[in-house]
Amino acid sequence: MSNQNDTRRIKQLIARAWRFADAADWVCALGSIDDAIRIRPKAPLCWVAKAHFLRESRRWLESEEACRKALTLDSGFDPAWTELGLLYRDVGEYRNAADCFRRSALLRPDFGVYTLLAIVELTFDPRAAFESANAALTLKPGWEDAIQVRDSAKCAFGRQQ
């Protein structure tokens, strides 16, 4: 099979996996993404999608392994850092989540990632949460989620004084 055909097939498999995921059919989503990984095992995007489906299935350790595999393939692949941050957030490891979101935002500044960072920072460092929410608002002024986190952070560090 040619490289162009491989690429087309992988795109089809990923699209099919997301259709299954939209229906919360994680078994079929994972089956489709595993098929894509068999074709191109060094594609970090496929590993991140697998990590996402595993996280949604609450298969935490396997999700972390898939994220780590993506990062082994490309340590600068920001979606892998974001997915790993989401995993850590979901299991309550907020400092680890913050580290991952920070790395992702440094690689590719994104208002959504800065907002996720601010949300987890709010649990342990309201001043940092305030700054991260402001970073999100610099990228997307008026972003309501970031405004809410910024206001919560301001209240939280105001109470600490």
N, C-alpha and C positions, 0 to 999 in steps of 0.2 A: 504494500500500500504506500502511495507517495506521501510526502510530508504535507502537501496541500489537502489530500484526502483525510489524513490523520487530523489535521486542524479542523476541517469541516465536521468530522465525526465527533471530535471532542466537544465542539460547540453544541452539537445536537445532544450529546449525552448530558452536558451541563444544563442545557435548557430543559431537558426532560427531568433531570434531578430536581430543578427548582419547581417545575410543575407538580411533581410528587410532594415536595416540601410545602408548597402552597396548600395542599390537601392534608398536611400533617402525616403523610405516609413516609415515615423516616426510613423504613426498611427498603422501600423501592428507591427513595432518594439516594440512600447510601449505596445501593446496588448499582445505580446509574453512575454515580461518581467514582465508584471503584472500577467500573469498566473504563472510564476516562483515564484513571490513574494507571491502569494496565497498559494503555496505549502510550501515555506520556508520564512516566513516573517522576520525572524531574520538573513538573509544572507546579509551582507553588500555589497557583490559583486553585487547582483541583484539591490540594491538601487543605487549603483554607475552607473551601466549600465542605469538604468532608468534616472538618473540625466543627463547622457551624451546625451541620446536621446532627453530629454526635452531641454537641452541646444542647441542642433543642430536644434531643432524646434523653437528656440528663445522664449521658455517659461521659462523665467528667474526665476521667483519666485518659480514655481513648481520644477525647477531644483535645486535651493538652498534648498528647503524643502527636496528633496530626498537625497542630499548630507548630510544635517544635520541629517537625519534619519540614514544613514550609519554610521556617526560619533557617534551618540548616541549608536548604537549597538557596535561599536568598534572604540574608539577615536584614536587608533594606526593603523588604516587601511590606509596606505599611499595613495592608489589610490583615496580614498575619498577626501583627502586633495588636491591632484593634480587636481581632477575634479572640486572641489570648486574654486581652483586657476584659472583654465581655465574659469570658469563662470565669476569670478570677472574681469579677463583680458578682456573678451568679452564685458563686460558692462562698461569698462573704469575705474574700481576701482583698480588701479595698486598697491597701498599700501596694500590693502586687499589681492590681488592676491599674492603679494610677501610674505606676512605672511603665506599664505597657502602653497606656493611652498617651503618655508623655512622649515615648519613643515614636509612636505613630505620628503624632502631631509634629514632631521635629522633622520627620521624613517628608511629610506632606501636610502642611497646615490645613485644617478642615474644621469648620465651625461645629459640626456634629461631634467630632472626636474631642475638641476642647470642651464641649458641653458634657460629654460622658466623663471626662477627666474632672471637671468641676463637681459633678454629682458625687463621684466617689471621694474626692478630696473633702467634700463637705462633712464626711463621717469622721475625719481625723484632723483636718487643717483648714478651717474656714477662710483664713486669709489667702491661702493658695487657691481655694475654690473661687474666691472673689476674683483673683487675677486670671484664672483660667476661663471663668465666665466672661470677663472683659475681653479676653483674647478671642473668644467665640463671637462676641458682639462686634469686634473690630472687623472680622471676616464677614459677618452677616448682621448688620445693624437691625435692631428691632426683633431679633430672634427671641420669641417668647420663652422658650425653655431656658435659655441662658439668662434672660432677665429674672426669671423666677429663682434660679439658683444663685445668681448674684445677690438678689435681695435677701434670700435666706442666709447666705454667707455673711452679709453685712450685719444682719440681726444676731447671728451666732457669735461673731467676734466682738460685737458690741456688748454682749452679755458676759464675755470672758474678761472684760476690762474692769 
